[in-house]
Amino acid sequence: MLENNRRMNSRQNRKKKNNKILNILIGIVLLLIIVVVVNIVTDDKTEEATVEQTVSDTQESQEDTTEENTSEQQEEGTSANESVTENESSATSTEKVDITADESEDNNNSNTNEQSSSDTSDVSTDSTWEPIGTTQTGEHISSYDRSSVDWAEKVEALAYAAELDPSNMFVKFLGNGGSPQKSIGTVTSKDGKEIYRIHLEWVDGQGWKPTKREKLSTLEDAS
């Protein structure tokens, strides 16, 4: 009887120990589970925060790039507008210069015609004057380009009317004489002693012909 009681007590003690050990193991397992869950949750939150920060940084970078591009485009647009304005201003200035030059030439022609009677000491025409001849063919177009054949023939006609050697003559002025087929020029001898204003007229197929010669008093009158 006593032996049975001892056995029963021994079994109960073992059972208690086993339960205690089992409870401890269960507690350890639960603790590990809690730790794992906390780590997972913490990692997820950290990852989410990292993703959000990355997205935010990317958006800020894109906004900065967009602002920079916009600023550069505005600067380029401003430079282009300034360049266009400068070109327009330059073109306007050129047009004004050209117009002024034309007006100056017209004024010179007008002044020359007005001075022909008051600043000359001798006006003469010569019935023996003939056209000097020409190498030009077809429809004649008067030219004031110094490298043109028409210009060279005008100078030859001026020398002919002034009775000066072309090598001993300066052309002070040569321009339109009032119509496309008329010219007027002023020449001087190289020593300045002979000064003439000469009127020319084109004769088809025959060249430039002197029509009037005016002897001027001073070189100032020849301008």
Backbone bond lengths (Angstrom), bond angles and torsions (degrees), N, CA, C in turn:
res aa  C-N    CA-C-N  psi(-1)  N-CA   C-N-CA  omega(-1)  CA-C   N-CA-C  phi
1 M - - - 1.440 - - 1.516 110.58 -
2 L 1.290 113.74 -46.28 1.451 120.05 177.96 1.526 110.30 -64.81
3 E 1.250 114.84 -39.16 1.477 120.30 179.45 1.509 110.17 -64.17
4 N 1.287 117.62 -38.68 1.469 120.76 -179.79 1.516 110.47 -66.13
5 N 1.310 114.59 -38.94 1.468 117.59 179.03 1.523 111.33 -63.90
6 R 1.289 115.25 -40.79 1.461 119.28 178.89 1.518 110.82 -61.95
7 R 1.311 113.74 -41.61 1.478 117.38 -179.29 1.535 110.88 -65.00
8 M 1.293 114.43 -39.66 1.448 118.40 -178.99 1.532 110.02 -66.97
9 N 1.321 116.48 -41.66 1.459 119.77 178.56 1.532 111.51 -63.87
10 S 1.313 114.18 -39.12 1.471 119.39 179.82 1.531 110.36 -63.85
11 R 1.314 115.80 -41.40 1.475 120.14 179.40 1.536 110.93 -65.25
12 Q 1.332 113.87 -40.85 1.452 117.81 -179.47 1.525 110.96 -65.23
13 N 1.354 114.23 -39.68 1.482 117.85 179.53 1.524 110.75 -64.64
14 R 1.333 115.04 -41.02 1.464 118.87 178.93 1.529 110.95 -64.19
15 K 1.339 113.39 -40.33 1.451 118.03 -179.04 1.523 110.12 -64.32
16 K 1.356 116.01 -40.37 1.447 119.93 178.88 1.529 110.84 -63.93
17 K 1.337 114.81 -42.94 1.474 118.80 179.57 1.521 110.64 -62.41
18 N 1.346 113.25 -43.60 1.472 117.48 -179.52 1.548 110.77 -62.63
19 N 1.371 114.43 -40.57 1.471 118.20 179.37 1.542 111.66 -64.79
20 K 1.377 112.15 -40.10 1.450 117.82 179.79 1.524 111.05 -63.10
21 I 1.366 114.64 -45.00 1.469 119.53 178.91 1.525 110.03 -63.02
22 L 1.335 114.81 -42.25 1.453 119.70 -179.41 1.532 110.75 -62.33
23 N 1.344 116.26 -41.46 1.465 120.64 179.34 1.531 111.00 -64.28
24 I 1.343 114.23 -39.68 1.468 118.37 178.86 1.524 110.58 -63.49
25 L 1.340 114.70 -44.90 1.474 118.99 179.99 1.521 110.94 -62.84
26 I 1.356 115.11 -40.66 1.460 118.48 178.77 1.537 110.13 -63.07
27 G 1.347 115.24 -41.98 1.461 119.22 178.72 1.522 112.01 -62.11
28 I 1.348 115.58 -41.06 1.474 119.27 178.26 1.521 110.74 -62.79
29 V 1.343 115.35 -43.88 1.468 120.01 -179.94 1.530 110.63 -61.41
30 L 1.353 114.84 -45.62 1.459 118.81 178.87 1.525 111.41 -60.65
31 L 1.350 115.30 -41.45 1.454 119.35 178.95 1.525 111.53 -61.98
32 L 1.341 115.41 -42.56 1.471 119.29 177.74 1.524 111.63 -62.92
33 I 1.327 114.76 -40.62 1.463 118.95 179.32 1.526 110.13 -62.08
34 I 1.340 115.45 -44.04 1.464 120.20 179.97 1.534 110.44 -61.18
35 V 1.338 115.51 -45.10 1.469 119.78 179.50 1.522 111.21 -60.02
36 V 1.342 116.08 -45.13 1.466 120.57 -179.90 1.527 110.64 -61.65
37 V 1.356 115.53 -45.26 1.464 119.03 -178.83 1.529 110.49 -62.62
38 V 1.341 116.17 -43.53 1.470 119.86 179.41 1.521 110.68 -60.87
39 N 1.340 115.81 -42.17 1.475 119.02 179.06 1.523 111.53 -63.17
40 I 1.329 116.17 -41.75 1.480 119.64 -179.45 1.524 110.46 -63.57
41 V 1.332 115.16 -46.55 1.467 119.45 -179.22 1.527 110.30 -62.24
42 T 1.331 115.79 -43.65 1.467 119.92 179.84 1.518 111.46 -62.82
43 D 1.351 117.13 -43.51 1.468 121.07 178.34 1.520 111.30 -61.70
44 D 1.362 116.18 -41.59 1.467 119.80 -179.82 1.525 110.65 -62.25
45 K 1.349 115.50 -43.27 1.469 119.10 -179.72 1.522 110.45 -65.50
46 T 1.331 115.78 -40.59 1.474 119.09 179.42 1.514 110.76 -63.88
47 E 1.353 115.64 -41.98 1.471 119.85 -179.95 1.513 111.21 -64.83
48 E 1.374 115.68 -41.42 1.454 119.36 178.35 1.532 111.06 -62.16
49 A 1.338 115.39 -42.50 1.459 119.73 179.44 1.523 110.61 -63.39
50 T 1.342 116.33 -39.75 1.469 120.26 179.08 1.518 110.80 -64.91
51 V 1.336 116.57 -43.50 1.468 120.71 179.23 1.517 110.38 -62.46
52 E 1.357 116.06 -44.42 1.453 119.18 179.92 1.523 111.25 -62.80
53 Q 1.350 116.99 -40.42 1.457 120.72 179.42 1.528 110.53 -64.76
54 T 1.369 115.60 -41.20 1.472 120.39 179.30 1.519 111.03 -62.55
55 V 1.358 115.50 -44.44 1.462 119.88 179.23 1.524 110.12 -62.69
56 S 1.342 115.41 -42.77 1.468 119.33 179.67 1.518 111.45 -62.41
57 D 1.358 116.00 -44.23 1.473 119.75 179.23 1.524 111.06 -62.37
58 T 1.362 115.83 -40.94 1.469 120.32 -179.70 1.522 110.56 -62.85
59 Q 1.352 116.08 -44.25 1.460 119.65 179.58 1.519 111.26 -63.25
60 E 1.347 116.14 -42.57 1.462 119.20 178.72 1.518 111.22 -62.64
61 S 1.356 115.86 -40.16 1.464 119.87 179.57 1.520 110.95 -64.03
62 Q 1.369 115.95 -42.30 1.461 119.87 178.78 1.521 110.99 -64.27
63 E 1.351 116.44 -40.63 1.455 119.34 178.89 1.526 111.29 -64.07
64 D 1.364 115.75 -41.30 1.474 118.94 178.31 1.521 110.66 -62.83
65 T 1.361 116.02 -42.75 1.468 120.04 -179.86 1.520 110.96 -63.28
66 T 1.351 115.70 -41.44 1.464 119.93 179.24 1.523 110.90 -63.25
67 E 1.349 115.92 -42.76 1.458 119.31 178.66 1.519 111.43 -63.53
68 E 1.364 116.30 -40.80 1.461 119.71 178.96 1.519 111.02 -63.55
69 N 1.363 116.08 -44.16 1.470 119.86 -179.91 1.520 110.72 -63.07
70 T 1.352 115.29 -41.65 1.464 119.42 179.21 1.516 110.84 -62.51
71 S 1.353 115.20 -43.01 1.468 119.81 179.09 1.516 111.00 -62.64
72 E 1.374 116.56 -43.53 1.463 119.91 179.51 1.522 111.10 -63.58
73 Q 1.358 115.81 -41.93 1.466 118.83 179.64 1.513 110.88 -63.43
74 Q 1.349 116.46 -39.64 1.461 119.24 179.05 1.519 110.76 -64.75
75 E 1.377 115.29 -41.05 1.460 118.49 178.15 1.516 111.09 -64.08
76 E 1.375 116.30 -42.73 1.464 119.48 178.13 1.519 110.73 -62.79
77 G 1.347 115.93 -41.00 1.458 119.28 179.05 1.514 111.36 -63.29
78 T 1.357 115.56 -40.15 1.461 119.59 178.27 1.513 111.22 -64.07
79 S 1.375 116.09 -43.12 1.470 120.35 178.92 1.514 110.88 -62.78
80 A 1.363 115.76 -42.15 1.469 119.29 179.90 1.515 110.60 -62.95
81 N 1.382 116.15 -42.40 1.462 119.41 178.91 1.514 111.39 -63.22
82 E 1.368 115.83 -41.65 1.458 119.49 178.62 1.515 110.88 -62.60
83 S 1.398 115.42 -40.24 1.467 119.19 179.92 1.516 111.01 -64.15
84 V 1.382 115.92 -42.82 1.466 120.05 179.00 1.519 110.29 -62.81
85 T 1.378 115.04 -41.29 1.467 118.96 -179.93 1.511 111.14 -63.36
86 E 1.380 115.39 -42.49 1.464 119.03 178.90 1.519 110.99 -63.24
87 N 1.382 116.52 -42.55 1.473 119.87 179.52 1.514 111.08 -62.88
88 E 1.367 115.98 -42.56 1.461 119.08 179.16 1.518 110.61 -63.44
89 S 1.367 114.73 -41.26 1.471 118.65 179.16 1.506 111.04 -63.05
90 S 1.377 115.16 -41.61 1.467 119.44 179.56 1.515 111.10 -63.96
91 A 1.374 115.52 -42.77 1.461 119.32 -179.86 1.516 110.93 -63.64
92 T 1.370 115.95 -40.15 1.456 119.97 178.40 1.508 111.17 -62.50
93 S 1.358 115.52 -42.55 1.467 119.72 179.23 1.514 110.86 -62.09
94 T 1.356 116.01 -41.43 1.463 120.63 179.99 1.517 110.70 -62.31
95 E 1.359 115.10 -43.47 1.456 118.72 179.58 1.518 110.71 -62.40
96 K 1.345 116.13 -39.73 1.455 118.94 179.95 1.515 110.84 -64.89
97 V 1.328 116.31 -39.85 1.464 120.09 178.82 1.513 110.41 -63.33
98 D 1.366 115.44 -44.54 1.461 118.60 -179.33 1.519 110.73 -62.45
99 I 1.326 116.27 -42.98 1.459 120.08 -179.71 1.524 110.30 -63.34
100 T 1.351 115.03 -42.25 1.464 119.42 179.00 1.509 111.03 -61.51
101 A 1.365 115.93 -41.23 1.461 119.97 179.73 1.521 111.03 -62.73
102 D 1.362 115.38 -42.30 1.467 118.78 179.22 1.513 110.59 -63.70
103 E 1.357 115.49 -42.89 1.457 118.84 -179.58 1.525 110.48 -64.54
104 S 1.362 115.64 -37.50 1.459 119.22 179.02 1.516 110.85 -63.38
105 E 1.358 115.44 -42.32 1.464 118.53 -179.62 1.521 110.64 -65.03
106 D 1.370 115.32 -40.77 1.456 118.64 178.22 1.522 110.40 -62.77
107 N 1.357 115.79 -40.62 1.455 119.26 178.68 1.515 111.54 -63.88
108 N 1.355 115.99 -39.44 1.461 119.54 178.11 1.522 111.13 -61.67
109 N 1.369 114.04 -43.84 1.464 117.99 179.17 1.522 110.51 -62.13
110 S 1.366 114.79 -43.30 1.458 118.90 -178.67 1.515 110.56 -64.81
111 N 1.356 115.51 -46.02 1.459 119.23 179.92 1.519 111.54 -61.42
112 T 1.348 115.53 -38.75 1.463 119.64 -179.94 1.510 110.97 -62.13
113 N 1.351 115.07 -44.11 1.460 118.47 -179.31 1.524 111.05 -66.05
114 E 1.357 117.31 -37.65 1.453 120.10 -178.36 1.524 111.73 -70.86
115 Q 1.367 115.83 -32.98 1.449 118.75 -177.53 1.522 113.60 -80.58
116 S 1.321 116.74 -11.63 1.461 120.22 -172.15 1.525 112.45 -58.83
117 S 1.331 116.89 -30.16 1.461 118.53 -177.43 1.527 112.87 -91.79
118 S 1.384 117.05 -30.70 1.457 119.09 -172.42 1.519 113.91 -93.93
119 D 1.363 118.30 -27.21 1.454 121.00 -173.98 1.527 113.00 -103.12
120 T 1.285 117.63 11.23 1.460 120.21 -178.42 1.524 110.42 -109.55
121 S 1.314 114.31 146.07 1.469 119.27 176.55 1.521 111.02 -100.11
122 D 1.374 115.91 -12.94 1.470 118.49 -177.97 1.518 108.78 -156.92
123 V 1.311 116.55 126.99 1.464 122.23 175.36 1.509 107.40 -120.16
124 S 1.321 116.25 129.09 1.462 117.79 -176.40 1.516 111.10 -143.66
125 T 1.294 114.44 154.03 1.458 122.67 170.41 1.521 107.11 -128.56
126 D 1.314 114.73 156.27 1.463 118.87 -177.39 1.523 108.10 -133.75
127 S 1.289 115.30 117.37 1.469 120.36 -178.04 1.518 112.45 -67.04
128 T 1.332 116.65 -14.51 1.461 119.36 -179.54 1.531 112.10 -88.20
129 W 1.329 116.47 -7.89 1.465 117.82 178.00 1.527 109.78 -61.94
130 E 1.300 115.35 135.82 1.459 122.06 179.46 1.533 109.01 -125.78
131 P 1.343 117.07 158.74 1.463 118.70 172.29 1.536 109.54 -57.69
132 I 1.312 117.32 144.08 1.468 120.60 -173.88 1.525 113.07 -81.01
133 G 1.352 116.01 -4.30 1.460 118.86 -175.49 1.526 110.80 91.06
134 T 1.315 115.36 161.67 1.465 119.57 -177.30 1.526 111.15 -152.74
135 T 1.311 114.90 153.44 1.474 120.75 173.65 1.524 110.04 -102.67
136 Q 1.346 115.84 0.73 1.463 119.23 -177.22 1.522 109.90 -81.62
137 T 1.325 115.69 145.57 1.459 121.35 178.42 1.521 109.57 -128.44
138 G 1.331 115.57 162.43 1.456 119.92 179.39 1.509 111.31 78.22
139 E 1.329 115.74 -164.75 1.464 120.79 -178.54 1.525 109.69 -66.43
140 H 1.323 115.72 129.91 1.458 119.48 -177.40 1.527 111.40 -83.86
141 I 1.343 115.35 132.66 1.464 122.14 174.85 1.521 107.62 -124.24
142 S 1.317 116.40 116.69 1.454 120.35 -178.59 1.522 110.47 -64.79
143 S 1.326 116.90 134.66 1.464 122.03 -177.47 1.527 110.68 -128.34
144 Y 1.339 114.29 140.52 1.461 120.13 176.08 1.527 111.38 -115.74
145 D 1.319 113.77 24.92 1.461 121.23 172.46 1.533 107.75 -82.58
146 R 1.320 116.63 121.24 1.464 120.94 -174.72 1.531 113.33 -60.95
147 S 1.329 117.21 -19.81 1.462 119.52 -179.52 1.531 112.56 -94.03
148 S 1.331 117.09 0.81 1.469 120.08 -175.82 1.525 111.77 -86.14
149 V 1.330 115.73 158.70 1.461 121.98 176.62 1.523 109.93 -65.48
150 D 1.348 116.54 -38.51 1.459 119.63 -177.96 1.529 110.83 -62.70
151 W 1.326 117.11 -40.87 1.472 120.74 177.51 1.532 110.32 -61.29
152 A 1.340 116.15 -46.76 1.466 119.97 -178.74 1.530 110.73 -60.38
153 E 1.330 117.60 -38.23 1.458 120.35 179.60 1.528 111.39 -71.42
154 K 1.321 117.58 -32.98 1.471 120.55 174.44 1.531 109.56 -61.83
155 V 1.336 116.88 -47.33 1.467 121.12 -179.23 1.532 110.07 -61.51
156 E 1.324 116.61 -39.33 1.468 120.60 178.54 1.537 110.47 -62.43
157 A 1.348 115.91 -40.18 1.468 119.73 178.94 1.523 111.19 -68.19
158 L 1.335 118.04 -35.78 1.462 121.64 177.08 1.530 110.80 -63.70
159 A 1.342 115.80 -45.31 1.472 120.06 179.51 1.528 110.48 -63.18
160 Y 1.334 116.57 -38.35 1.465 122.47 179.62 1.528 110.20 -61.72
161 A 1.356 116.54 -47.12 1.465 119.81 -178.15 1.527 111.64 -71.48
162 A 1.346 117.13 -34.10 1.461 120.20 -179.32 1.515 112.03 -80.76
163 E 1.336 116.91 -10.90 1.461 122.60 -177.64 1.538 110.10 58.49
164 L 1.337 114.22 42.91 1.458 121.16 177.94 1.520 109.38 -119.50
165 D 1.326 115.42 147.72 1.459 120.20 173.42 1.534 107.46 -72.08
166 P 1.356 119.31 129.13 1.475 120.54 -179.89 1.534 113.03 -53.26
167 S 1.339 117.26 -29.64 1.464 119.68 179.29 1.523 112.14 -74.92
168 N 1.341 116.90 -12.77 1.466 121.56 179.94 1.525 110.47 -115.99
169 M 1.363 115.57 34.55 1.452 119.25 -173.30 1.532 110.20 -141.04
170 F 1.327 114.45 139.90 1.462 121.39 172.15 1.517 108.66 -108.97
171 V 1.352 116.80 136.17 1.462 121.36 173.07 1.527 107.34 -93.17
172 K 1.327 116.40 109.21 1.461 120.77 -178.53 1.521 111.98 -83.12
173 F 1.330 116.63 -31.85 1.461 120.81 -179.36 1.520 108.89 -157.06
174 L 1.357 115.53 142.58 1.458 120.24 174.31 1.522 107.11 -151.37
175 G 1.356 116.20 115.78 1.455 119.69 -176.66 1.514 112.17 -151.63
176 N 1.320 114.74 -171.93 1.455 121.95 -177.46 1.527 109.96 -66.13
177 G 1.341 115.00 136.91 1.456 120.04 -177.58 1.499 114.02 -98.98
178 G 1.333 117.99 16.21 1.464 120.04 177.61 1.505 113.33 118.56
179 S 1.346 117.86 -15.72 1.460 121.83 177.24 1.530 107.69 -155.04
180 P 1.350 117.80 164.87 1.467 120.05 -176.79 1.528 113.55 -58.80
181 Q 1.330 118.10 -26.72 1.458 120.70 -176.38 1.531 112.44 -105.95
182 K 1.335 116.19 19.93 1.467 120.51 175.83 1.524 109.30 -130.67
183 S 1.331 115.92 145.52 1.460 121.60 178.57 1.515 109.22 -137.92
184 I 1.333 114.56 159.92 1.456 120.31 176.53 1.522 108.18 -138.48
185 G 1.330 115.96 135.00 1.453 119.91 -178.10 1.519 111.51 -137.97
186 T 1.353 114.68 153.64 1.462 120.41 177.07 1.517 108.14 -121.19
187 V 1.341 116.73 129.13 1.462 121.19 -177.42 1.526 109.39 -131.45
188 T 1.341 114.72 157.17 1.462 119.99 175.25 1.525 108.71 -137.40
189 S 1.318 115.15 153.44 1.459 118.56 169.33 1.524 107.65 -70.88
190 K 1.331 117.37 158.77 1.454 119.61 -175.91 1.525 112.58 -65.11
191 D 1.313 116.93 -25.14 1.467 118.46 177.86 1.535 111.78 -85.47
192 G 1.346 116.57 -3.81 1.457 121.04 176.00 1.508 114.73 77.71
193 K 1.318 118.50 5.80 1.466 120.17 -176.99 1.518 112.17 -82.36
194 E 1.331 117.01 -24.49 1.468 120.43 -179.08 1.528 107.91 -118.06
195 I 1.309 114.68 123.86 1.474 120.86 -177.24 1.526 108.04 -132.70
196 Y 1.347 116.26 124.93 1.466 119.76 -176.39 1.529 110.26 -134.13
197 R 1.331 112.73 145.89 1.461 121.11 166.61 1.514 106.75 -112.99
198 I 1.328 115.81 125.05 1.468 120.16 -171.08 1.523 110.27 -125.87
199 H 1.333 115.46 134.92 1.464 122.46 178.30 1.528 108.90 -99.69
200 L 1.317 116.46 136.27 1.467 122.17 -179.05 1.521 110.16 -123.80
201 E 1.324 114.94 152.58 1.462 121.08 176.34 1.521 108.57 -138.10
202 W 1.341 116.17 137.47 1.457 120.70 -178.84 1.529 110.52 -81.61
203 V 1.329 115.90 134.32 1.463 122.35 174.53 1.518 107.09 -115.92
204 D 1.332 116.58 119.39 1.465 120.87 -175.66 1.526 111.50 -54.78
205 G 1.314 114.54 129.80 1.450 121.28 176.73 1.517 114.68 76.79
206 Q 1.355 117.53 -7.32 1.470 120.14 -176.44 1.531 113.25 -122.29
207 G 1.338 116.86 -17.79 1.451 119.23 176.03 1.517 113.81 101.86
208 W 1.346 115.36 -167.53 1.465 121.64 -176.84 1.540 110.85 -80.88
209 K 1.344 113.73 136.38 1.468 120.11 -179.25 1.528 109.36 -123.82
210 P 1.343 118.61 128.56 1.464 120.45 174.29 1.532 110.25 -66.40
211 T 1.325 116.17 138.17 1.464 120.21 178.39 1.526 112.69 -117.99
212 K 1.361 116.56 -23.10 1.468 119.16 178.63 1.525 109.33 -158.36
213 R 1.348 115.36 142.51 1.466 120.79 177.50 1.524 108.34 -126.92
214 E 1.320 116.41 131.18 1.463 122.51 178.08 1.527 107.99 -118.39
215 K 1.295 116.64 127.10 1.461 121.77 176.28 1.522 108.41 -91.00
216 L 1.348 115.67 121.77 1.468 120.77 -176.04 1.529 110.13 -93.06
217 S 1.334 115.02 155.89 1.464 120.71 -176.85 1.513 112.63 -81.64
218 T 1.344 119.16 -39.89 1.464 122.41 -174.71 1.529 110.23 -136.71
219 L 1.338 114.50 162.60 1.461 119.31 177.21 1.529 111.24 -64.47
220 E 1.357 116.90 -30.36 1.470 119.26 178.88 1.518 110.98 -61.57
221 D 1.314 116.22 -31.89 1.467 119.51 179.27 1.513 111.85 -71.07
222 A 1.343 116.75 -16.87 1.453 119.86 -176.34 1.515 113.20 -84.21
223 S 1.330 118.25 -9.32 1.478 120.72 -176.81 1.520 109.82 -75.91
